[in-house]
Amino acid sequence: MSKKGNIGVTSDNIFPVIKKFLYSDHEIFLRELISNAVDATQKLKTLASVGEAKGELGDTRVRVLIDKQKKTLTVQDHGIGMTAEEVDKYINQIAFSGAEEFVNKYKDNAQAIIGHFGLGFYSAFMVADKVEIFSLSYQDDAKAVHWSCDGSPEYTMEETIKAERGTDIVLHINEEYTQYLEDSTVEGLLTKYCKFLPVEIAFGMKKEWKDGKQVETGEENIINDINPAWTRKPADLTEEDYKKFYHQLYPHQMDEPLFHIHLNVDYPFNLTGILYFPRIKNNIDIQRNKIQLYCNQVFVTDEVENIVPQYLTLLHGVIDSPDIPLNVSRSYLQSDNNVKKISSHITKKVADKLAEIFKNDREDFEKKWDDIKLFIQYGMLSDEKFYDRAVGFALLKNLDSKYFTFEEYKEHVKEAQTDKNGDLIILYAQDADASYAYIQRAKEKGYDVLLMDGELDVHAMSQFEQKSYGDGSDDKKQMIRFVRVDSDVIENIIQKEDKAKVELTENEENALRYSFETLLPKTDKTRYDVSLEAVSADALPVFLTQNEFMRRMKEMSVHQQGMSFYGNMPDQYNLVINTANDKVKALLEEITTACSEQVNPIVEQLAAKQAEEKALQEAQKGKKEADLTQEEKDAVTNITKELAALKQQLKEQYGAYAASSDKLHQLIDIAMLAAGQLKGEALAKFVNRSVELL
């Protein structure tokens, strides 16, 4: 028998289309050919088990062979083989109708072809100038067949002699792709795509060091583990088995996984796998894309982002499903309904597993919380359904290292930390050492403080605030606010009564305000304002505060797109002068006494000008802008300028005194130091001044 013909495609475009696909990821040709070889072997085993294939199975290994002289790469199996009729059916007549329409439809989207239309065999033509098939069917009296094609639609097929059952696919490698004749390249691809296939894959011989060099042992080098952990029953596996498999997946990972989830679903889709919770560090991006996706133990991809929810990409492990198409196109996978169902199921299984651990062994869950917090927060922020499941086991940790669920913590602080307006104020610190003085002040009041130093804590707090208010019940209508403990003095953060009024004259307020303003640092990245408040006699005399909303927005802008506006804004701090503090009262007296001679004449002029301004305003009261004469308008402009000039003179006089006052410098530096703002030269000056004041 000898036959020539054209492959059953009515357009010559099929090969360019396939090659176009493979330009984007040409290495998967080896995966496709070995997958076919494994399928052929598995089919033989199935036929033998039901008595349709007679005789001994014998050697069933799939082998990959390289001949550098002939420039060939061969994939050899001992499976069911093919008859001439089967080669004609499965190779020559590509199994789809309307080939012309198909090629025209998919030529610009070739990634939807391979795998989806069963064209895996033809992927060989990307790297080969010529492909040959030598095959002998398992069937009695079958004759071996030789098929050959040079990458055009023309082929030749004839009888040949082959001693053993099975199929050899021989690729004559193109000069441009000679890397596929290198042992290291091929072994790397086999390890990547085939390390868990259910049939042994042999490539070359094992080597060992002997007399200072590597020598072959005579034993075949088996690439894969044919019985990986996820294909076995959980009851047959120990904790050590799971850990061993984890390190088999990630040989360079030093940490042990915290715990695992063994997936085993057969309805409404087939799914197996093992997912591990690693110790998740603070950098989310580094942690992603460690899940490996398989289809019947054939590697598909490890870029699972947008295939499973983003937060699940922080997990490690394996997902295997025959319902996942063997196709490396992520866009194709994303649109597949089975993939969407699998994603939803995995989300539920992960949440259920976490809830089970929390319920059955809360102590162990709390020990692992710091290592899994980032994952759980990421999930809650990304997925409403996951939030609803996770809110019952998401934990908050206070500075005493005690753990609470959100509901538990609200009850824990409700009595002490409800302010005069009925709002529940939850205090937190991001750096316990930097905020030590503020924390101690809060504890003296009987308040509790959370430690919120994680990468997503700011986002998590905002979510808790939003979710905890407004479903209609009286309890839920209580406003809950997270406030950083060092954002203000504790008396202002949790107000138990109305603020006391500042009982100073305008001149006294100016004396304090201008004295402090002139000494505050001035930079483009940081802005400082001054305010006067009668906080309490035992509160600090001077302290820095930062608006909770603005600071939180700036922190959230680091991770959230569309918030760069906040990230570009300068940091804003408010220097609060506590007029109820005795040290401030004494300082005010010193300032007014020392500056009276220079300041009093300016104050008198200022008072006179303010009286003129008031009289002018009375005279123009009720008049529209258009009714004012130019003289009247000029009078307003002039008096405004004169008032501004007098205030500037006043500020300069107080500034001159402030520059020479160690007390003023010391108070500002103490406030800056408590807020972590005192650094470099300013810190050195503070230290030297402190020594001199002793």
C-alpha atoms as one frame of an Amber mdcrd trajectory, in Angstrom:
protein
   0.000   0.000   0.000   1.273   3.412  -0.977  -0.812   6.542  -1.010  -0.410
  10.225  -1.705  -2.962  12.922  -1.106  -3.890  16.196   0.478  -4.810  16.599
   4.116  -8.535  17.134   4.392  -8.562  20.872   4.715  -9.995  22.853   1.849
  -7.678  25.805   2.425  -3.895  26.040   2.367  -4.139  28.452   5.280  -4.249
  25.810   8.007  -0.488  25.520   8.439   0.222  29.255   8.576  -2.544  29.587
  11.162  -1.073  26.837  13.307   2.386  28.329  12.981   1.061  31.742  13.934
  -0.327  30.265  17.115   2.910  28.549  17.916   4.958  31.684  17.434   3.290
  32.912  20.634   4.049  29.749  22.616   5.755  27.211  20.374   7.163  25.063
  23.185   3.813  23.395  23.878   4.270  21.126  20.825   6.036  18.665  23.115
   3.198  18.723  25.626   0.685  18.015  22.850   2.632  15.087  21.365   3.286
  13.470  24.738  -0.342  13.953  25.756  -1.361  12.041  22.632   1.150   9.286
  23.458  -0.163   9.013  27.022  -3.754   8.887  25.740  -2.823   6.043  23.392
  -1.206   4.146  26.272  -4.159   4.689  28.599  -6.575   3.533  25.930  -4.579
   0.321  25.543  -4.744  -0.311  29.295  -8.507   0.250  29.226  -8.986  -2.153
  26.309  -6.815  -4.744  28.049  -8.870  -4.429  31.246 -12.081  -5.323  29.378
 -10.441  -8.088  27.340 -10.445  -6.348  23.973  -6.650  -6.115  23.756  -5.042
  -9.550  23.903  -1.623 -10.518  25.170   0.750  -8.879  27.608   0.910  -5.127
  27.812   4.672  -5.245  28.283   6.572  -1.984  28.202   4.208   1.002  28.350
   6.690   3.820  28.880   6.602   6.864  26.628  10.083   7.827  25.473  11.509
  11.027  24.097  14.597  10.507  21.944  17.013  12.998  20.406  19.330  12.290
  17.465  21.545  15.331  16.988  23.189  13.951  13.837  19.883  13.377  12.074
  18.417  16.489  13.779  15.350  14.582  14.904  13.254  14.523  18.041  11.087
  11.433  18.489   8.130  10.806  20.793   7.661   7.048  21.095   4.814   5.182
  22.774   3.674   1.568  23.085  -0.028   2.329  23.095  -2.834   1.222  20.828
  -1.154   2.397  17.633  -3.005   3.195  14.423  -3.984   1.348  11.271  -3.746
   3.019   7.856  -7.476   3.674   8.030  -7.106   5.350  11.429  -4.215   7.501
  10.245  -6.351   8.554   7.326  -9.256   9.344   9.653  -7.433  11.064  12.525
  -4.509  12.683  10.737  -5.528  13.252   7.143  -9.159  14.163   7.736  -9.069
  16.810  10.464 -12.116  16.248  12.615 -14.262  19.276  11.978 -16.703  20.291
   9.302 -16.543  23.393   7.178 -12.765  23.638   7.166 -12.706  26.685   4.905
 -15.110  28.542   7.200 -13.121  27.421  10.239  -9.799  28.724   8.937 -11.284
  32.063   7.937 -13.003  32.416  11.284 -10.030  31.573  13.486  -6.983  32.690
  11.513  -6.778  35.900  13.598  -7.447  34.106  16.876  -5.274  31.041  16.548
  -5.040  30.461  20.288  -8.568  29.103  20.163  -7.487  26.350  17.755  -4.979
  24.043  19.387  -6.601  21.840  21.996 -10.101  23.140  21.281 -10.236  21.494
  17.870  -7.955  18.541  18.574  -5.113  19.828  16.422  -2.375  19.114  18.947
  -0.493  16.845  16.581  -0.130  19.625  14.026   1.666  21.844  16.541   4.756
  19.797  15.605   4.989  21.705  12.329   6.020  24.879  14.075   9.442  23.506
  14.952   9.790  20.816  12.272  10.392  20.976   8.529   9.064  17.453   8.222
   7.055  15.118  10.480   6.865  11.322  10.154   4.578   8.818  11.830   5.513
   5.139  12.242   2.610   3.239  13.793   1.527  -0.382  14.428  -1.936  -1.025
  15.809  -2.595  -3.420  18.706  -5.185  -5.176  16.499  -4.464  -8.697  15.272
  -2.853  -8.923  11.834  -2.482  -5.137  11.652   0.124  -3.773   9.265   2.465
  -0.971  10.196   2.006   2.363   8.464   4.436   5.177   7.652   3.042   8.696
   7.158   5.114  11.703   6.127   4.412  15.386   5.532   6.712  18.346   4.905
   4.426  21.047   6.295   2.298  21.493   3.219  -1.156  19.956   2.803   0.465
  17.117   0.770   1.371  13.868   2.536   2.541  10.353   1.668   1.412   7.177
   3.429   2.665   3.621   2.910   3.087   0.269   4.588   6.269  -0.277   6.534
   7.860  -2.681   8.979   7.658  -1.956  12.709   8.574  -4.527  15.317   6.632
  -3.167  18.300   3.079  -1.993  18.872   2.581   1.757  19.267   3.480   5.002
  17.522   6.683   6.935  16.874   6.307  10.610  15.959   9.566  11.801  14.374
  10.176  15.550  14.046  12.890  16.758  11.679  13.750  19.941  13.546  13.963
  23.220  11.644  17.336  25.010  11.719  15.725  27.909  13.599  14.688  25.657
  16.509  17.741  23.538  17.174  17.392  24.296  20.895  14.893  21.424  20.866
  17.777  19.089  20.130  19.465  20.082  23.396  18.991  17.714  26.332  18.654
  20.510  28.896  15.939  22.319  26.906  13.868  19.196  26.317  14.234  17.965
  29.891  13.123  21.392  31.124   9.980  21.238  28.987   9.208  17.685  30.051
   9.572  18.638  33.697   7.339  21.670  33.203   4.513  20.018  31.301   4.728
  16.303  31.992   6.020  15.769  35.547   2.700  14.356  36.774   1.415  12.441
  33.747  -0.088   9.011  34.565   2.270   7.087  32.270   6.022   6.985  32.810
   7.933   9.380  30.554  11.557   8.383  29.942  14.184  10.754  28.640  17.792
   9.606  28.440  19.611   7.818  31.222  20.101   8.707  34.865  23.509  10.098
  35.664  25.698  10.072  38.733  28.999  11.609  39.729  31.910   9.251  39.332
  35.611  10.100  39.233  34.806  13.821  39.147  32.348  13.685  36.268  28.778
  12.662  35.483  28.349   9.240  33.893  25.257   7.381  32.768  24.029   4.597
  35.066  22.246   2.459  32.502  18.915   3.174  34.209  16.324   5.195  32.283
  15.649   8.708  33.554  11.932   8.869  34.447  10.733  12.456  34.337   7.386
  12.144  36.089   5.538  10.974  39.177   2.634   8.934  37.781   0.712   8.911
  41.056   0.869  12.462  42.490  -0.759  13.217  45.814  -3.829  14.978  44.432
  -4.871  11.839  42.500  -4.937   9.766  45.683  -7.616   9.570  48.361  -7.152
  11.869  51.357  -7.560   8.860  53.639  -4.448   7.312  52.081  -2.282  10.375
  52.720  -0.514  11.538  55.862   0.487  15.086  56.799   4.020  14.171  55.785
   2.756  13.097  52.346   1.125  16.487  51.854   4.273  18.331  52.949   6.444
  16.155  50.706   4.215  16.904  47.728   4.357  20.638  48.519   8.136  20.570
  48.269   7.868  18.463  45.128   5.858  21.311  43.598   8.119  24.020  45.012
  11.583  22.549  45.539  13.086  25.928  46.421  10.444  26.807  49.025  11.981
  26.582  52.496   8.880  27.271  54.636   6.355  24.579  55.426   2.746  25.257
  54.372   0.360  26.215  57.176  -2.416  23.830  56.109  -4.000  22.404  52.971
  -7.323  21.760  51.278  -7.770  18.533  49.304 -10.316  19.075  46.521 -12.298
  16.111  45.210 -15.482  16.890  43.284 -17.329  14.750  40.759 -20.556  16.754
  40.358 -21.578  19.038  38.674 -18.041  18.971  37.258 -14.906  16.945  37.829
 -12.230  18.559  39.939  -9.329  17.318  42.023  -6.399  19.145  43.525  -4.577
  20.266  46.636  -4.347  23.899  47.679  -1.842  25.026  50.293  -1.864  28.084
  52.530   1.709  29.374  52.537   3.099  31.913  54.956   2.048  34.984  53.015
   4.457  37.875  53.289   3.522  41.525  52.922   4.313  41.879  49.238   1.221
  40.615  47.426   2.715  40.701  43.912   5.563  38.327  44.804   3.095  35.767
  46.164   0.866  35.467  43.106   0.628  32.784  40.437   1.853  29.770  42.381
  -1.182  27.575  41.577  -0.579  25.109  38.752  -3.508  24.281  36.483  -3.727
  20.754  35.018  -6.070  18.868  32.718  -5.937  15.101  33.359  -2.481  15.533
  34.899  -1.257  17.520  31.883   0.121  20.937  32.832  -1.878  23.820  31.324
  -0.622  27.023  32.958   0.570  28.592  36.184  -0.785  32.008  35.233  -4.132
  31.567  36.933  -4.832  35.248  37.607  -8.155  36.180  35.942  -8.950  32.453
  35.771  -9.525  32.195  39.505 -10.248  35.231  41.738  -7.160  37.348  42.354
  -6.957  36.593  46.055  -6.883  32.843  45.363  -3.684  33.395  43.380  -1.951
  33.868  46.743  -2.476  30.168  47.470  -0.103  27.473  46.231  -0.884  24.034
  44.863  -2.566  22.169  42.018  -5.996  22.248  40.399  -6.805  19.453  37.938
  -9.978  19.066  35.932 -10.809  17.333  32.640 -13.437  20.074  32.263 -10.671
  22.652  31.829  -9.800  22.798  28.111  -6.194  21.918  27.366  -5.456  25.358
  25.996  -2.890  27.919  27.077  -4.976  30.924  26.096  -5.925  32.722  29.285
  -8.644  34.718  27.528 -10.153  31.440  26.300 -10.055  29.948  29.783 -11.637
  33.051  31.297 -14.669  32.744  29.039 -15.162  29.025  29.701 -18.250  28.307
  31.823 -16.693  25.283  33.518 -13.734  27.376  34.616 -16.119  29.939  36.148
 -17.993  27.201  38.046 -14.741  25.699  39.274 -13.546  29.105  40.450 -16.755
  29.655  42.419 -16.544  26.210  43.980 -12.927  26.646  45.061 -13.821  29.967
  46.718 -16.515  28.229  48.751 -14.248  25.313  49.682 -11.504  27.658  50.866
 -13.926  29.654  53.017 -15.478  26.475  54.431 -12.056  25.064  55.310 -11.034
  28.241  57.129 -14.335  28.337  59.014 -13.884  24.686  59.989 -10.364  25.266
  61.337 -11.520  28.349  63.243 -14.429  26.466  64.791 -12.570  23.253  65.658
  -9.235  24.653  66.793  -9.369  28.393  67.338  -6.096  28.402  69.265  -4.230
  26.941  66.274  -6.070  29.319  63.906  -4.963  32.313  65.986  -1.342  31.126
  65.872  -1.521  31.093  62.078  -3.549  34.287  61.712  -0.639  36.648  61.096
   0.526  34.423  58.220  -2.872  34.131  56.509  -4.344  37.542  57.361  -3.245
  39.120  54.092  -4.965  36.413  52.047  -8.243  36.641  53.990  -8.325  40.442
  53.870  -7.562  40.363  50.143 -10.446  37.957  49.605 -12.868  39.993  51.702
 -11.978  43.172  49.831 -12.225  41.477  46.415 -15.298  39.283  46.750 -18.569
  40.149  48.520 -19.490  36.484  48.923 -16.148  35.706  50.471 -16.566  38.646
  52.842 -19.918  37.272  54.015 -18.315  33.882  54.716 -15.092  35.222  56.216
 -16.344  37.991  58.500 -17.058  35.366  61.164 -13.430  34.203  61.360 -11.475
  37.307  60.282  -9.552  38.403  63.361  -8.358  41.627  64.932  -5.317  41.593
  67.221  -4.786  44.087  70.011  -1.484  45.242  71.486  -1.742  42.557  74.165
  -1.739  39.920  71.353  -5.321  38.900  72.053  -7.507  38.004  69.071 -11.142
  38.927  68.450 -13.638  38.639  65.626 -15.093  41.987  64.633 -18.319  41.303
  66.522 -16.394  40.169  69.601 -14.227  43.262  69.547 -17.168  45.639  69.277
 -18.612  44.094  72.427 -15.199  44.192  74.112 -14.790  47.983  73.758 -18.390
  49.134  73.428 -18.885  50.347  76.976 -15.610  52.258  77.340 -15.124  53.588
  73.806 -18.543  54.923  72.873 -18.299  58.707  72.647 -20.800  61.406  73.613
 -22.475  61.163  70.188 -23.014  57.405  70.513 -20.273  56.535  68.013 -18.058
  53.538  68.769 -14.412  54.533  68.353 -11.954  51.711  67.653  -8.381  52.772
  68.350  -5.457  51.326  66.435  -1.713  51.755  66.058   0.424  51.002  63.016
   3.698  51.161  64.937   3.451  50.428  68.652   6.886  51.860  69.421   6.417
  55.083  67.453   3.016  55.682  69.063   4.017  54.544  72.554   3.164  57.789
  74.398  -0.280  58.001  72.773  -0.971  54.327  73.488  -0.086  54.716  77.152
  -2.368  57.731  77.431  -5.219  55.718  75.905  -4.608  52.799  78.264  -4.653
  55.178  81.240  -8.188  56.049  80.178  -9.104  52.360  80.153  -9.173  52.066
  76.355  -7.951  49.170  74.181  -5.749  49.587  71.095  -5.511  47.303  68.040
  -2.314  46.635  66.125  -3.041  47.293  62.430   0.337  47.134  60.706  -0.525
  44.967  57.691  -0.401  45.865  54.017  -4.207  45.835  53.634  -5.266  46.852
  57.146  -6.256  50.368  56.105  -8.554  48.968  53.394  -9.951  46.371  55.812
 -10.806  49.036  58.385 -12.716  51.068  55.804 -14.640  47.962  54.771 -15.595
  47.149  58.358 -16.807  50.729  58.835 -18.964  50.621  55.706 -20.390  47.170
  56.355 -21.220  47.760  60.017 -23.626  50.646  59.478 -27.105  50.948  58.099
 -29.109  47.729  57.762 -31.959  49.175  59.777 -31.484  47.742  63.257 -30.661
  50.090  66.135 -27.498  48.170  66.933 -26.163  48.344  63.403 -26.948  52.039
  63.123 -24.266  52.907  65.647 -21.482  54.611  63.721 -18.206  52.723  64.046
 -14.977  54.553  63.318 -11.392  53.310  63.316  -9.050  56.083  64.452  -5.298
  55.885  64.791  -4.377  56.433  68.396  -1.745  59.082  67.608  -3.955  61.085
  65.247  -5.008  63.376  68.125  -5.007  63.540  71.908  -7.211  60.818  73.309
  -9.647  63.360  74.794 -10.403  64.572  71.270 -10.518  61.116  69.673 -13.078
  59.756  72.134 -14.982  62.801  73.299 -16.972  62.110  76.426 -18.142  65.729
  76.814 -18.258  68.946  74.835 -14.925  70.619  74.189 -13.966  73.434  76.538
 -13.703  76.865  74.926 -10.362  78.594  74.486 -10.612  81.588  76.808  -7.963
  83.887  75.398  -8.079  87.351  73.893  -7.341  87.795  70.213  -3.940  89.268
  71.095  -3.102  86.292  73.321  -4.133  83.861  70.591  -1.952  85.745  68.101
   0.989  85.638  70.496   0.846  81.851  70.732  -0.084  81.175  67.128   2.545
  83.415  65.528   5.303  82.308  67.919   4.820  78.657  67.039   4.075  79.160
  63.316   7.420  80.827  62.641   9.351  77.845  64.010   7.555  75.065  62.117
   9.507  73.431  59.255   8.509  74.344  55.715   8.755  71.731  52.942   6.896
  70.941  49.709   5.963  67.466  50.925   4.676  68.391  54.381   2.380  71.155
  55.580   1.947  72.218  59.212  -0.937  74.303  60.578  -1.423  75.660  64.110
  -4.606  75.487  66.184  -5.455  76.336  69.791  -7.575  73.999  71.911  -8.377
  73.847  75.627  -7.892  70.052  75.827  -7.199  69.397  79.519  -4.721  70.419
  82.176  -3.033  66.995  82.206  -2.816  66.575  78.427   0.435  67.393  76.588
   1.117  71.123  76.176   1.783  70.814  72.427   1.191  67.859  70.089   0.858
  67.001  66.412  -2.320  65.539  64.915  -3.098  64.259  61.437  -6.522  64.040
  59.871  -7.607  60.369  59.911  -9.468  60.560  56.590  -6.674  62.232  54.622
  -3.946  59.984  56.014  -6.003  56.888  55.287  -6.719  58.016  51.729  -2.990
  58.536  51.125  -2.201  55.064  52.480  -4.938  53.437  50.398  -3.714  55.196
  47.248  -0.575  53.030  47.344  -2.609  49.911  46.432  -5.747  51.300  44.818
  -5.961  52.589  41.279  -7.773  55.868  40.792  -6.590  57.315  44.110  -3.280
  58.792  42.950  -4.719  62.264  43.603  -4.429  61.630  47.340  -0.989  60.103
  46.989   0.336  63.263  45.357  -0.964  65.575  48.066   1.455  66.789  50.777
   1.216  65.301  54.250  -0.794  67.632  56.484  -0.247  67.949  60.228  -1.885
  70.159  62.810   0.176  71.492  65.725  -2.260  71.762  68.607  -1.448  74.166
  71.445  -3.234  73.029  74.612  -4.246  76.306  76.270  -5.486  74.443  79.371
  -1.983  73.233  80.159  -0.107  75.199  82.849   3.139  75.177  80.842   1.370
  76.849  77.928  -0.174  79.428  80.258   3.254  80.227  81.695   4.775  80.368
  78.216   2.081  82.776  77.045   2.864  85.081  79.955   6.579  84.977  79.068
   5.902  85.784  75.419   3.548  88.691  76.086   5.856  90.163  78.735   8.984
  89.858  76.596   7.339  91.243  73.477   5.073  93.915  74.977   7.314  96.894
  74.213   7.598  95.998  70.514   4.134  94.505  70.110   1.830  96.928  71.984
   2.175  99.816  69.483   1.387  97.419  66.639  -1.580  96.014  68.554  -2.920
  99.540  69.098  -2.565 100.339  65.399  -4.187  97.035  64.536  -7.127  97.784
  66.823  -7.545 101.220  65.289  -7.460  99.811  61.759  -9.945  97.093  62.667
 -12.249  99.843  64.023 -11.861 101.716  60.717 -12.628  98.529  58.804 -15.755
  97.940  60.868 -16.939 101.520  60.325 -16.316 101.201  56.595 -18.279  97.936
  56.482 -21.188  99.634  58.289 -21.125 102.515  55.859 -21.227 100.214  52.846
 -23.706  97.781  54.352 -26.534  96.954  51.964 -24.777  98.403  48.919 -24.146
  96.245  45.858 -20.687  96.038  44.330 -21.883  97.994  41.287 -23.168 100.852
  43.462 -19.812 101.467  45.165 -17.701 104.395  43.986 -14.080 103.804  43.040
 -13.067 105.763  46.141 -15.087 103.417  48.358 -13.576 100.370  46.668 -10.068
 101.762  47.077 -10.739 102.424  50.758 -11.597  98.722  51.297  -8.506  97.592
  49.368  -6.184  99.921  51.256  -7.415  99.024  54.713  -7.154  95.301  53.873
  -3.517  95.787  52.838  -2.764  97.862  55.940  -4.268  95.191  58.232  -2.242
  92.458  56.500   0.941  94.518  56.888   0.316  95.112  60.599  -0.366  91.405
  61.173   2.855  90.575  59.335   4.747  93.010  61.589   3.157  91.358  64.592
   4.160  87.934  63.339   7.733  89.089  62.745   8.032  90.465  66.282   6.790
  87.234  67.841   8.941  85.267  65.400  12.051  87.175  66.468  11.354  86.279
  70.076  10.511  82.649  69.209  13.800  82.190  67.375  15.705  82.865  70.594
  13.388  80.863  72.891  14.682  77.429  73.856  11.318  76.595  75.424   9.411
  77.155  72.185  11.942  75.136  70.202  11.827  72.390  72.808   8.029  72.145
  72.866   7.802  71.934  69.083  10.577  69.331  68.912   8.901  67.218  71.600
   5.672  67.271  69.577   7.566  66.416  66.386   9.499  63.671  68.131   6.336
  62.055  69.531   4.907  61.964  66.008   8.077  60.538  64.460   8.758  63.760
  62.539  12.027  64.822  64.180  15.011  63.645  62.173  18.475  64.599  60.981
  19.784  68.023  61.947  16.603  68.940  63.868  16.980  65.838  66.045  20.644
  66.593  66.732  19.777  70.156  67.785  17.055  68.822  70.087  19.478  66.462
  71.789  22.078  69.199  72.295  19.461  71.650  73.576  18.076  69.043  75.978
  21.549  68.559  77.455  22.004  72.315  77.863  18.608  72.675  79.592  19.490
  70.060  82.216
